[in-house]
Amino acid sequence: MNISIWAQSTCKLKAKFNLNSYKNVEKKKVVIGGMFPVHMRVASSGGNTSNLPVSSGCDGFNFRTFRWTQTMLFAINEINQREDLLPNTDLGYVIYDSCFTISKAVEGTLTYLTGQDEAVPNYRCGNGPPLATLVGAGGSDLSIATARILGLYHFPQVSYCSTCSALNNKFQFPTFLRTIPNDLHQSKAMAQLVLHFGWTWVGTIAADDDYGKYGIKDFKEQVEEAGVCISFSETLPKVSKPEVIQNIVQTVVESTAKIIVVFSSDVDLSPLIGELLRHNVTNRTWIASEAWVTSALISQSGLNSVLSGTLGFGVKKADIPGLRRHLLNLDPYADALTEEFWETLFNCTLDYSRALRMAKERAVGVNGTLSRAAMGLPDGLCSGSESVAQLNNTYSDVSQLRITYSVYKAVYAVAHALHNLEHCEEGKGPFVGGSCANITNFEPWQLMYYVKNVRYKMPNTGEEIYFEDGDIEGFYDIINWQVNGNGEIYYVTVGHYNGSAAPEEKMHIMNDSIIWNNGELEPPRSVCSENCQPGTRKGIRQGEPVCCFDCIPCADGEISNTTNARECILCTGDDWSNTAHDACVPKIIEFLAFGEPLGITLIVISAFGALVTIAVGVVFLMHIGTPLVKANDALLSFLLLLSLVVTFLCSIVFLGEPQNWSCMTSQVALALGFALCLSCIMGKAAVLMVRARALKKARAKTRAAAKAAKAAAEAAANSGSPDVIVTSSNNDIAASDKPEVDTLTFGHQRAMAAVATLIQAVACTVWLIILPPHPVKNTAAQNVKIILECDEGSVVFICCIFGYDILLALLAFIFAFIARKLEDHFSEAKCMTFGMLVFFIVWISFVPAYLSTRGKFMVAVQIFAILASSFGLLSCIFLPKCYILLAKPERNKEELMKPRPKPKDGSSTGTSASFATAATDVNASFASTAIDDQPGN
């Protein structure tokens, strides 16, 4: 009384709330509060600020949520009739309509706490029964608003459909609990579903409220960690805006994502679905959250082209015995909400005066008169006896009791908490000193203790319910929208998700039971880029999500053996990538083998050259006593043939798989063979060069003497004594023109060859001791092959050794070139000159050919060079001699081995001087013969 008087004298009521409600508090021991979004929205007030503001009404009656409201009433009536649960307590209720808006939810909360229609914050007015718990308030954003208020007073709140993960923050919402799983579980379930079907390119649509924003946020965090990309992310407006809906539809159409995840209520999503239908947007698979997965507002007939194949997560469903009978047995005149439900359902009115007024308005519009029948019972008047059961309506459909079952569990949670509070034993209570609370006069925080620790089993299903930090276990049914023969959508459970199970057992889904959009049996593909197959790697596109990439083939020598490899793997040194670049295979081992055609050809040529050389040696041995063989040291000729046999045969050692012995033998035999060959040629050419220079010197002296004799003869003829012959003078000249004996003997030749070869032998020995050639695997020359070849060991040694051979070749060529004009019947110097020219041409051509080839063909080129140079020397030096020995033996005479006489001077007059000159020329020619007649030779 004092408070009321004080309030009237000092307080002014700012507004009076306009709330639709159910109330039954008379003679009740405890009152349970409830809040349901029976209407979809608040009626527009027009925004007029010049009049006294009034609380807005609500529009858009929702049959589904009205069923939830009736379920709470049914549960309270059922509990009141039970003997095992609160047997001594009769429960009352106060249920408000939140109209799916935060403002109405706050109005209902304040009114509920105050205890009267005129809300006075911080005051509980009246002496009615204590308030127990608020069951509600519908959507997550509504519960967040009410939970902030109820939390101030430590007032328990049990929600039946507020799943937002933000509500598990006990610092902000200390008294909030719920009988529906936290959206963290649902977001993980959706993410696992997306990964299960390999979808990496998805779109998201969320309602513009806490439920949608937090749900999509948690989902994105889950999938982006797993490499899934978001094609687009759109937000549904709370108040339908056509231009925004159009933009969302355009985004969906333009996106290549075939999977769209939607966190929204059915009310917020309904305008978008209608617009998608008008634009005939098909070939999309929708992933539904629990708020609309079984909503009749969405799954209407005619939407199967857009929504068939939808997959979604629904909370546990159950059958509630007796609920359908309760839903059908409504008294349409009981209260304002039921009356509105009846009028909306049957499209009539229960108010006679309103029906009469509507009939008059229709009559005026037609003919201006009102029939007598209409005056008795106007059209549009409900009889109140219409049958709800005959209508196929979501209100009476109890086949998918999911949120309805959650409401049922919430009421039972409060009832069991009150039961535990009522049956507390004094001295064993949870409060100070073991005290208990009084069921008729308890504080909200005392009941909160019992609510959060309640543990009970549902009467119809036996499901055990308990709270862990205000949440229950995250269990969902996976629901597939399929189309029956009548073109109507029906729900098929194709799996389940249990957030409390082990990671590998959380989700169980029957893929074969799913029918996708347009009746497809295979799951759709939703990727920005197709998977990169083994042999390729992902190349990220600049400025695009990581799921949008190009598949770049691995480079040679690199592989990828997994799908969507980020990098290619480099093969090891002995391996190379196969053609598909998906596996490393051993490289091809390559060397010039004996058995392959090229190897056989080279062996035959080498053997032929060696046999020909031996045959030449046999021919020379058979004619060893002839002048041609004896000329210019027969021993050097045989050594030269031996060296050519060595060079022919050493080329065979280059064939086959390189071994230590073959690498050393081939290089050393080649170096020593050419050293012996070239030193022998150099020795022969040196002797011929010396003879040529001596003959040139003798002929110069002869020409000088002949000129002197001719001058003397001319002088005598001029003096009148033509018969005078100066014989003594001619004899002196002839004697002085005889050339000296060769300064280089056969011994000198042999010494030169031996010393030159010995130097090479010493160098090769040092080479073999210090850094010998050895076999190596060349993996750098060709990517796909390992070339087995010989490593020379030291570039310096190999250059020195073969550089020495080049020096011998140059000396031999110079000596032979100088001696080439020695006018023999058989000019061996010319043959050696041509042979050395062939030798140089071959090896000069060898260098670019060798450098431009790879692998076993390098060995082939080297062998060809050896054989060509050996055949060139053999042919040029020994073929002419063999021709004379075998085909022209008559030319193998000693007199023919001497120098040819020079032709006589055409100016000779036949005098004694001219004869002396001719004799001198003959004597000089004999001095330069190729046959040395000295006994020592």
Secondary structure as GFF3:
##gff-version 3
##sequence-region A 1 937
A	DSSP	alpha_helix	2	10	.	.	.	ID=ss1
A	DSSP	beta_strand	21	24	.	.	.	ID=ss2
A	DSSP	beta_strand	30	36	.	.	.	ID=ss3
A	DSSP	beta_strand	39	42	.	.	.	ID=ss4
A	DSSP	beta_strand	58	61	.	.	.	ID=ss5
A	DSSP	alpha_helix	63	81	.	.	.	ID=ss6
A	DSSP	beta_strand	91	97	.	.	.	ID=ss7
A	DSSP	alpha_helix	102	114	.	.	.	ID=ss8
A	DSSP	beta_strand	131	135	.	.	.	ID=ss9
A	DSSP	alpha_helix	140	152	.	.	.	ID=ss10
A	DSSP	beta_strand	157	159	.	.	.	ID=ss11
A	DSSP	three_ten_helix	165	168	.	.	.	ID=ss12
A	DSSP	beta_strand	176	178	.	.	.	ID=ss13
A	DSSP	alpha_helix	183	196	.	.	.	ID=ss14
A	DSSP	beta_strand	201	207	.	.	.	ID=ss15
A	DSSP	alpha_helix	210	225	.	.	.	ID=ss16
A	DSSP	beta_strand	229	236	.	.	.	ID=ss17
A	DSSP	alpha_helix	242	254	.	.	.	ID=ss18
A	DSSP	beta_strand	259	263	.	.	.	ID=ss19
A	DSSP	alpha_helix	266	278	.	.	.	ID=ss20
A	DSSP	beta_strand	285	288	.	.	.	ID=ss21
A	DSSP	alpha_helix	304	307	.	.	.	ID=ss22
A	DSSP	beta_strand	311	315	.	.	.	ID=ss23
A	DSSP	alpha_helix	323	328	.	.	.	ID=ss24
A	DSSP	alpha_helix	336	346	.	.	.	ID=ss25
A	DSSP	alpha_helix	352	366	.	.	.	ID=ss26
A	DSSP	alpha_helix	372	376	.	.	.	ID=ss27
A	DSSP	alpha_helix	403	422	.	.	.	ID=ss28
A	DSSP	three_ten_helix	432	434	.	.	.	ID=ss29
A	DSSP	alpha_helix	444	452	.	.	.	ID=ss30
A	DSSP	beta_strand	455	457	.	.	.	ID=ss31
A	DSSP	beta_strand	464	466	.	.	.	ID=ss32
A	DSSP	beta_strand	475	483	.	.	.	ID=ss33
A	DSSP	beta_strand	489	498	.	.	.	ID=ss34
A	DSSP	three_ten_helix	503	505	.	.	.	ID=ss35
A	DSSP	beta_strand	507	509	.	.	.	ID=ss36
A	DSSP	three_ten_helix	511	513	.	.	.	ID=ss37
A	DSSP	three_ten_helix	517	519	.	.	.	ID=ss38
A	DSSP	beta_strand	536	540	.	.	.	ID=ss39
A	DSSP	beta_strand	549	553	.	.	.	ID=ss40
A	DSSP	beta_strand	558	559	.	.	.	ID=ss41
A	DSSP	beta_strand	569	570	.	.	.	ID=ss42
A	DSSP	beta_strand	575	577	.	.	.	ID=ss43
A	DSSP	beta_strand	584	586	.	.	.	ID=ss44
A	DSSP	beta_strand	588	590	.	.	.	ID=ss45
A	DSSP	alpha_helix	597	622	.	.	.	ID=ss46
A	DSSP	alpha_helix	627	630	.	.	.	ID=ss47
A	DSSP	alpha_helix	634	653	.	.	.	ID=ss48
A	DSSP	alpha_helix	660	718	.	.	.	ID=ss49
A	DSSP	alpha_helix	727	736	.	.	.	ID=ss50
A	DSSP	alpha_helix	746	770	.	.	.	ID=ss51
A	DSSP	beta_strand	774	778	.	.	.	ID=ss52
A	DSSP	beta_strand	785	791	.	.	.	ID=ss53
A	DSSP	alpha_helix	795	818	.	.	.	ID=ss54
A	DSSP	three_ten_helix	819	821	.	.	.	ID=ss55
A	DSSP	alpha_helix	828	851	.	.	.	ID=ss56
A	DSSP	alpha_helix	856	886	.	.	.	ID=ss57
A	DSSP	three_ten_helix	889	891	.	.	.	ID=ss58
A	DSSP	three_ten_helix	895	897	.	.	.	ID=ss59
A	DSSP	alpha_helix	912	927	.	.	.	ID=ss60
###
